[in-house]
């Protein structure tokens, strides 16, 4: 993926802030450190890119159950490490 594109997407998420609106009013602004923007057309694409990257080693292989579970555990650990 071109680094310029990555930099542009990262800029969209840099210092992101939000508010919560309910019947009683709107909250103070707060920072968002993880996740994707709600209702953004980019969110599904970012999700697919992350899943493709996370599963690239397992794609195209025929795995037995034990190996599939082991790879899933590695993938889960990696995802937790990255937040």
C-alpha positions, -999 to +999 in steps of 0.1 A: +000+000+000+014+034-009+028+052+022+011+085+011-023+068+013-015+054+047-004+088+059-037+104+046-058+078+064-038+082+096-043+120+094-081+114+093-078+096+127-051+118+143-065+138+173-101+125+165-127+139+188-164+132+193-195+140+214-224+120+225-259+133+219-289+122+240-323+136+248-308+156+277-282+173+256-247+168+242-217+157+261-184+175+262-159+167+235-136+137+242-107+121+223-110+088+204-080+066+206-092+034+189-118+023+163-131+038+131-154+067+125-191+057+125-209+061+092-176+066+074-175+051+039-139+043+047-146+021+077-156-011+059-126-008+036-103-003+066-118-033+083-113-055+052-077-044+049-069-052+085-086-086+082-067-094+050-034-085+066-042-104+098-052-136+079-028-136+050-006-164+064-035-187+068-052-181+035-048-207+008-037-234+033-056-265+043-053-267+080-062-293+105-082-282+135-052-280+159-032-259+135-063-236+128-068-231+165-031-223+170-030-198+142-062-182+155-046-178+190-015-162+174-038-139+154-058-130+185-027-122+204-014-100+176-047-081+174-048-075+212-012-062+210-023-037+184-054-026+203 
